Amino acid sequence: MKFIKELNHAKEIINENELVFVYIGQENCSVCHGLKPQIKQIMNQFEGVTQIELDALRTPEVAEAFQVLTVPVLLLFVEGHEYLRKARIVNTREFKQDIEKIILGYQGMKK
């Protein structure tokens, strides 16, 4: 997961790539620190997905732009449009099933 410091850079990545996963957390968030390694492990199973990370505390405009009320927030964008949003307490098994369905379905349509 590539850490992005500027909102505009994140938006460019989202608009320039077909599949983009965004992890929004904060340095002082214990839930974020516990969940992040599990999510990274899940996301690394999927090829063709650009992965970025944003810090809502260091880059406050992120919270407004992505309508973040709590962290962590997990977002999946397909062709620049938000397709999936999970926040705070995330069931990793359910997350993997949801993300797999979207990514593999999209990649299957592109063949």
VORORO-960971 format. One line per 5 residues: number of its first residue (from 1); their letters; for each residue x, y, z of C-alpha. Coordinates in steps of 0.25 Angstrom, whole numbers. Each point is the difference from the previous one (the first is absolute). Example, Ala and Ser with C-alpha at 12.3 -4.5 7.8 and 13.67 -1.06 7.14 Angstrom:
// VORORO-960971
1 = AS = 49 -18 31 ~ 6 14 -2
***
This chain:
// VORORO-960971
1 = MKFIK = 0 0 0 ~ 6 13 -4 ~ -1 12 10 ~ -6 12 -7 ~ 2 14 7
6 = ELNHA = -9 9 -9 ~ -14 -1 -3 ~ 2 4 -15 ~ 10 -11 -2 ~ -10 -10 6
11 = KEIIN = -11 5 -9 ~ 9 -1 -12 ~ 3 -15 3 ~ -15 -3 2 ~ -3 6 -14
16 = ENELV = 12 -5 -7 ~ -2 -15 4 ~ -11 -10 -2 ~ 0 -6 14 ~ 5 8 12
21 = FVYIG = 0 -4 14 ~ 1 11 10 ~ 3 -2 15 ~ -3 12 9 ~ 5 0 14
26 = QENCS = 7 8 10 ~ 13 -1 8 ~ -7 0 13 ~ -10 -10 -3 ~ 1 -14 7
31 = VCHGL = -10 -6 -9 ~ 7 4 -12 ~ 13 -6 4 ~ -7 -13 3 ~ -8 -1 -13
36 = KPQIK = 11 5 -10 ~ 9 -12 0 ~ -13 -9 -2 ~ -5 9 -11 ~ 14 0 -7
41 = QIMNQ = 0 -15 0 ~ -13 -1 -7 ~ 2 11 -10 ~ 14 -6 -4 ~ -8 -12 -5
46 = FEGVT = -6 8 -11 ~ 8 4 -13 ~ -3 13 -7 ~ -5 8 12 ~ 8 13 3
51 = QIELD = 1 1 15 ~ 1 14 7 ~ 0 4 15 ~ -4 14 5 ~ 1 6 14
56 = ALRTP = -13 8 4 ~ 8 7 11 ~ 12 4 -8 ~ -9 4 -12 ~ -13 5 6
61 = EVAEA = -6 3 -14 ~ 0 -15 -2 ~ -11 -1 10 ~ -9 10 -7 ~ 3 -5 -14
66 = FQVLT = -3 -14 3 ~ -11 3 10 ~ 8 -7 11 ~ -7 0 14 ~ 8 -10 7
71 = VPVLL = 13 -8 -3 ~ 4 -10 -6 ~ -8 1 -13 ~ 2 -10 -11 ~ -4 5 -14
76 = LFVEG = 0 -7 -13 ~ -1 8 -13 ~ -3 -6 -13 ~ 2 9 -12 ~ 1 12 9
81 = HEYLR = -13 -3 7 ~ -2 -5 15 ~ -5 -14 -1 ~ 3 -4 15 ~ 1 6 13
86 = KARIV = 3 -6 14 ~ 3 8 12 ~ 5 -2 15 ~ -3 -14 4 ~ 2 -9 -13
91 = NTREF = -3 -15 -1 ~ 12 -4 -8 ~ -7 -13 -5 ~ -12 8 -5 ~ 10 11 -6
96 = KQDIE = 8 -11 -8 ~ -13 -6 -5 ~ -6 14 -4 ~ 13 5 -7 ~ 3 -13 -7
101 = KIILG = -14 0 -6 ~ 2 14 -5 ~ 14 -1 -5 ~ -1 -14 -7 ~ -13 4 -6
106 = YQGMK = 6 13 -5 ~ 12 -7 -6 ~ -9 -11 -6 ~ -8 10 -7 ~ 13 6 -6
111 = K = 4 -13 -7
***
